[in-house]
Amino acid sequence: MDGYNEMGILSGQFYPDWFDMPEGKEGGAAFMEKRRPRFWPLRISEAQKRREFCDEYEASRTDPDVKDKTSKP
């Protein structure tokens, strides 16, 4: 990429999945389509998912009747 193997290894450790993330995909698509990226809908969606996850987690900690979705029966 930049000719420096060490830098490629370092950048791969710091940013391994950036291009697989929704913002990375939107940025690449916007560049190829020569338009401005639309990050805000992605960020709002991610914030909503994060909020729901936190709410479920807090509910499972306070209410013993709420089952954890990740636990197996």
N, C-alpha and C positions, 0 to 999 in steps of 0.2 A: 504494500500500500504506500508507505512513505519511504521505503528503502531501509529502514532500521528495524531489524528483527526484534530488538529489545523493546522498542516502542510499541510494536504490534502486540507483543505479549502483554505489556502493561495496559494498553488501551483495551485489550480483550478482557482483562481482569476487571477493569473499572466499568466498562460499558458492554457487558456481554450480550444483553438482550434488548438493547435500545431500539434496534431496527425491527424487532418483533413486537414491540409495544404499540398500542394504538396511535400514540402521538408520532412515533417514528414512521409508521406506515402512512399516516396522513401527511406528514412533512414530505416524504418521498413522492407521494401521489400529487401533492400540490406543486412540487417542483417540476415534475414531468408534464403536468397539465398547464404549467405557467400561470398559476393562480395563487392567491394568498391562502395559507393553510387555515383551516377551521378547527382550531384547537378547543375552543370553549365548549362546544357540545360534548366533546370527549371528556373534558375535565369535569363538567357538571355530572355526567353519567358516572364517572369514577367516584366522585364525592358522594353521590347518592348510594352507590354500592357499599362504600366504606362506612357510611352512616348506618345502613341497614345491618351490616355485619357487626358493628359495635353495639347496636341496639339488641341484636340477638344474643350476643355474648353477655352483655350486662343482664339480660333477662334470664339467661341460663344460670348465671351466678347467684341471682337472688331468688329465683323460683325453681325449686327442685323438680317440679312437674314438667318443666320444659326440657325436652330431650335434646342433646347435642346432635347436630346433623352429621358430624364427622365420626361419631362413635358407631361401632357396629353392634347389632342386636345380640 
